[in-house]
Every structure is written in structure tokens, then in C-alpha cells.
Amino acid sequence: SLADALIVRIDHVYPFGRATQTPAARSVTAVTKQQASITVATSREVPLLRKPVFLDPSRTVAALEIGSATHRALQFVDFAALDSRASIEAQLDELLKDHYLTPAERAAIDPAMLEWFGTTSICRTLARKDVKVYRELPLYFTQRSDEAVEASDQVLVRGRMDVLAVATDLSPGGAFLIDFKTDRVDAARLPSRVEMYR
């Protein structure tokens, strides 16, 4: 009867319901920290839009934002010119002037950290004229999902390589990859933190 057919349709359970709750893409960071999804709160009321928080010069900058600002600075600085505090300050001021950094981000970046990086063998390698340096390269690959319904289900993982350095004498394979981290970690916790990012 028509009523029975209607009940069958209403009671129907979509057989691939789990697949509708599995994200099709994830960031490398989310995969690293095993975050399955991001929940976005929604509201029926449309609030009056305020000035974005990042434009408020009086606010304090969160640790995550300091890391992002430092990454942005490292995307544009001249690795050969991280040898003095004056050069670093000038480069950061230029990034501020060109609107790559907000005033709060500029103030939050630790020039001493960049100065320390300038003394490392890695930075000296990046400064070499024969080394081709690629920054902020997009990275995409697929990975089997823990929430997969079908054996062939894959999730697109996307991220960015902070630095890829290429030269014939670099090993292994003539290249190395750098993933900058700005976490504050004491010596006791350093091995476990390194393992987390490996």
C-alpha cells in the first residue's frame, strides 16, 4: 500500500552514513595531532561584525600566532643576512612595512631566535649560492582513513613544506627538508617532542 511504501522510505537508513562524516581532506597538522574534525559553531542570529581581533594593536599575541608570524618571517628573510641583530631587525621592519606582519606580530617575533638560527650550519647551507631554496611549497598526498567505509577510501592530506633545499652535495639524495618549530620545550621534553613530529 502507499502507507507501507511511505513508512519504508521514512525508515530507510543510508548504508554509507559513516562516509558522510569522514572529512575528505585534512591538514598535515591535524593528522600529526590526530584531530579528526573541526566543529564550527553556528547560530541562527547574525551578529554585528566587529573589527577583526588580529587588527587590535593592544591585544596579546597567542603562542600559535607567534609561531605563524615567525614562519611568515622565515618565508621571506634573507638567510645570508641573519648574521646580525641590526640586519634581522631591518628585515622584520621591512616585512611590517610591506604588511606581511601586523605590528603585534612584529613585536612578538624574537629576533634572538632568528639570530641563533643564523649561526647554525643549516642556515649557512641555505645561504649558499649553489643551493636552490624552495619555501612554503604545497604538499598533497592521500592516506587511508581510520573511519573508512570502503577499503579504497582515502583522505587527502594537505600541508606545506617550510623549506626544501636542493644541491648536488646535500645528502641524502641531494636535498633536505626543513620543518620549522617554535615550540618552547625544555631539554627533558625535547626527545618526546621530536618523536611527535617525526
Residue pairs with C-beta under 8 A, 6 or more apart in sequence:
14 20
16 149
18 147
18 149
19 149
19 150
19 153
21 37
21 147
22 145
22 147
22 148
22 149
22 153
22 155
23 36
23 37
23 155
24 155
24 156
25 155
25 156
25 157
25 158
26 35
26 155
26 156
26 157
26 158
27 157
27 158
27 159
28 139
28 157
28 158
28 159
28 160
29 35
29 159
30 36
30 38
31 143
31 157
32 196
32 197
36 146
36 147
53 59
54 65
54 102
54 104
55 102
56 104
57 102
57 103
57 104
59 104
60 104
61 69
61 104
61 105
61 107
61 108
63 184
65 105
65 108
66 105
66 108
66 109
66 182
67 181
67 182
67 183
69 101
69 102
69 105
69 106
69 108
69 109
70 109
70 110
70 113
70 114
70 180
70 182
71 162
71 180
71 182
72 95
72 100
72 101
72 105
73 91
73 92
73 95
73 100
73 101
73 109
73 114
74 114
74 117
74 135
74 162
74 163
74 180
75 135
75 136
75 162
76 91
76 95
76 100
77 88
77 91
77 95
77 114
78 91
79 118
79 123
79 126
79 127
79 133
80 127
81 87
81 88
81 91
82 88
82 114
82 115
82 117
82 118
82 123
83 118
83 119
84 115
85 111
85 112
85 115
88 111
88 114
88 115
88 118
89 111
92 101
92 106
92 109
92 111
93 106
95 101
95 106
96 102
96 103
96 106
101 109
113 182
117 123
122 178
125 131
125 165
125 167
125 170
126 133
126 163
126 165
128 167
130 167
131 165
131 166
131 167
131 170
132 165
132 166
132 167
133 163
133 164
133 165
133 166
134 161
134 163
134 164
134 165
134 166
135 162
135 163
136 160
136 161
136 162
137 160
137 161
137 164
138 158
138 159
138 160
139 158
139 159
139 160
139 161
140 156
140 157
140 158
141 156
141 157
142 154
142 155
142 156
142 157
143 154
143 155
143 157
144 153
144 154
144 155
145 153
145 154
145 155
148 154
161 177
161 178
161 179
162 178
162 179
162 180
163 177
163 178
163 180
164 175
164 176
164 177
164 178
165 175
165 176
165 177
165 178
166 174
166 175
167 174
167 175
168 174
170 176
179 197
181 193
181 197
183 193
185 193
